[in-house]
Amino acid sequence: SSTLNSDLHPRNRGIELGKKASILLPILLIALWISSTEELIFRGFLQKQLQQDYPWFVAATIASLIFAFSHLLWEVRNTLPQLPGLWLMGMVLTLACLSDQGSLGLAIGLHAGWIWGIASIDTLGGVTASGKVPEWVTGLGGKPLAGLLGILMLLGVAGFLGIYFLSNFPVTF
């Protein structure tokens, strides 16, 4: 008599999928907490303080540099290659605030979505690099912000924000 491997049995795959899916809500809540905290600090407070003395673009550049370098607190080696991407992410999130008439809502939503997506993929697995594309394209060390595709994604979001929102709410440099 033959027996099915318990891991391959459809009933067990459903249980495993349910366990994996149950982690998505906690990841989302953590992503919302992190993004809300970071946006309040970097766009809500620091950006506004810097704009009292500098034009918005200079203030955004400084606040985004501090935002990027603050991520070194968690892990230096894997964060260093991400610094340009983190800086660009800060600039895009500043653009989101400006395009939403100063509200942090859009920036928090974008930031939370990015954190949730990356953390969900990391936690649930299932996505592995094939090795067919150079790591500098997909992201050094598996970190999207340390690769060309991550940078292009951020530039795409910036382009969308610039075209769609800033045409309705002109900002002076």
C-alpha positions as CSV (number, residue, x, y, z in Angstrom):
1,S,0.0,0.0,0.0
2,S,1.2,3.5,-0.8
3,T,1.0,6.5,1.5
4,L,1.1,10.1,0.7
5,N,3.8,12.3,2.2
6,S,1.9,14.3,4.8
7,D,3.5,17.5,3.5
8,L,2.0,17.0,0.1
9,H,-1.5,16.1,1.2
10,P,-3.9,18.9,0.1
11,R,-5.4,19.1,3.5
12,N,-2.0,19.8,5.1
13,R,-1.1,22.3,2.5
14,G,-4.2,24.3,3.4
15,I,-3.2,24.3,7.0
16,E,0.3,25.5,6.2
17,L,-1.2,28.2,3.9
18,G,-3.5,29.3,6.7
19,K,-0.6,29.5,9.2
20,K,1.3,31.6,6.7
21,A,-1.6,33.9,5.9
22,S,-2.3,34.4,9.6
23,I,1.0,36.3,9.9
24,L,0.0,38.9,7.3
25,L,-2.2,41.0,9.6
26,P,0.5,41.3,12.4
27,I,3.0,42.3,9.7
28,L,0.6,44.9,8.4
29,L,0.1,46.3,11.9
30,I,3.8,46.5,12.5
31,A,4.3,48.1,9.1
32,L,1.7,50.8,9.9
33,W,3.3,51.4,13.3
34,I,6.8,51.7,11.9
35,S,5.7,53.9,8.9
36,S,3.6,56.2,11.1
37,T,6.4,56.7,13.6
38,E,9.0,57.3,10.9
39,E,6.8,59.6,8.9
40,L,5.8,61.7,12.0
41,I,9.5,62.1,12.9
42,F,11.1,62.6,9.4
43,R,8.4,64.3,7.3
44,G,6.0,65.6,10.1
45,F,8.6,67.1,12.4
46,L,12.2,67.2,10.9
47,Q,11.1,68.3,7.3
48,K,8.9,71.0,8.7
49,Q,11.6,72.3,11.1
50,L,14.2,72.4,8.3
51,Q,11.8,74.2,6.0
52,Q,11.8,77.1,8.4
53,D,15.4,77.8,7.3
54,Y,15.8,76.1,3.9
55,P,13.8,75.7,0.7
56,W,11.7,72.5,0.7
57,F,14.1,70.6,-1.6
58,V,17.2,71.3,0.6
59,A,15.1,70.5,3.7
60,A,14.0,67.2,2.0
61,T,17.5,66.3,1.0
62,I,18.8,66.8,4.6
63,A,15.8,65.0,6.2
64,S,16.1,62.1,3.7
65,L,19.8,61.7,4.4
66,I,19.1,61.6,8.1
67,F,16.3,59.1,7.4
68,A,18.6,56.9,5.4
69,F,21.5,57.0,7.9
70,S,19.1,56.3,10.8
71,H,18.5,52.8,9.3
72,L,22.2,52.0,10.1
73,L,21.1,51.7,13.7
74,W,19.5,48.3,12.9
75,E,22.2,46.7,10.8
76,V,25.2,48.3,9.2
77,R,26.5,45.7,6.8
78,N,23.2,45.1,4.9
79,T,22.1,48.7,5.2
80,L,25.1,50.4,3.6
81,P,24.3,49.3,0.0
82,Q,20.8,50.5,0.6
83,L,21.7,54.1,1.6
84,P,21.1,55.6,-1.9
85,G,17.8,53.8,-2.1
86,L,16.7,54.8,1.4
87,W,17.6,58.4,0.6
88,L,15.5,58.3,-2.6
89,M,12.7,56.7,-0.6
90,G,12.8,59.6,1.8
91,M,12.6,62.0,-1.1
92,V,9.7,60.2,-2.6
93,L,7.9,60.1,0.7
94,T,8.5,63.9,1.0
95,L,7.0,64.3,-2.5
96,A,4.0,62.3,-1.3
97,C,3.5,64.7,1.6
98,L,3.8,67.7,-0.7
99,S,1.5,66.3,-3.3
100,D,-1.1,65.6,-0.5
101,Q,-1.1,69.2,0.6
102,G,1.2,68.5,3.6
103,S,-0.8,65.5,4.9
104,L,1.3,62.5,6.1
105,G,-1.5,60.0,5.0
106,L,-0.2,59.1,1.6
107,A,3.4,58.9,2.8
108,I,2.4,56.6,5.7
109,G,0.4,54.5,3.3
110,L,3.2,54.1,0.7
111,H,5.8,53.5,3.4
112,A,3.6,50.9,5.2
113,G,2.8,49.1,1.9
114,W,6.5,48.8,1.1
115,I,7.4,47.6,4.5
116,W,4.5,45.1,4.5
117,G,5.3,43.8,1.0
118,I,9.0,43.2,1.8
119,A,8.4,41.8,5.3
120,S,5.7,39.5,4.0
121,I,7.8,38.1,1.2
122,D,10.8,37.7,3.6
123,T,8.6,36.0,6.2
124,L,6.5,33.8,4.0
125,G,9.4,32.8,1.7
126,G,8.5,31.5,-1.7
127,V,10.5,34.1,-3.6
128,T,14.1,33.2,-4.3
129,A,16.6,34.7,-6.6
130,S,17.3,32.6,-9.7
131,G,20.8,33.9,-10.2
132,K,20.0,34.6,-13.8
133,V,20.0,38.4,-13.2
134,P,22.9,40.2,-11.6
135,E,22.4,41.0,-8.0
136,W,23.0,44.8,-8.6
137,V,19.7,44.6,-10.7
138,T,17.5,42.8,-8.2
139,G,19.2,44.2,-5.0
140,L,22.4,43.3,-3.2
141,G,21.9,40.8,-0.5
142,G,18.3,40.4,-1.5
143,K,17.5,44.0,-0.5
144,P,15.4,45.7,-3.3
145,L,16.6,49.2,-2.3
146,A,20.1,48.1,-3.0
147,G,19.4,47.3,-6.7
148,L,18.4,48.9,-9.9
149,L,14.8,47.6,-9.9
150,G,14.1,49.1,-6.5
151,I,15.5,52.4,-7.5
152,L,13.4,52.3,-10.7
153,M,10.3,51.5,-8.7
154,L,10.9,54.5,-6.5
155,L,11.5,56.7,-9.5
156,G,8.2,55.4,-11.0
157,V,6.3,56.3,-7.9
158,A,8.0,59.7,-7.9
159,G,7.1,60.2,-11.5
160,F,3.4,59.3,-10.8
161,L,3.3,61.7,-7.9
162,G,4.9,64.4,-9.9
163,I,2.6,64.1,-12.9
164,Y,-0.7,63.3,-11.1
165,F,-0.6,65.4,-7.9
166,L,1.9,68.2,-8.4
167,S,0.2,69.4,-11.6
168,N,-2.8,70.1,-9.3
169,F,-0.8,71.6,-6.4
170,P,2.2,73.5,-7.8
171,V,5.2,73.8,-5.4
172,T,7.8,76.4,-5.7
173,F,11.5,75.5,-5.4
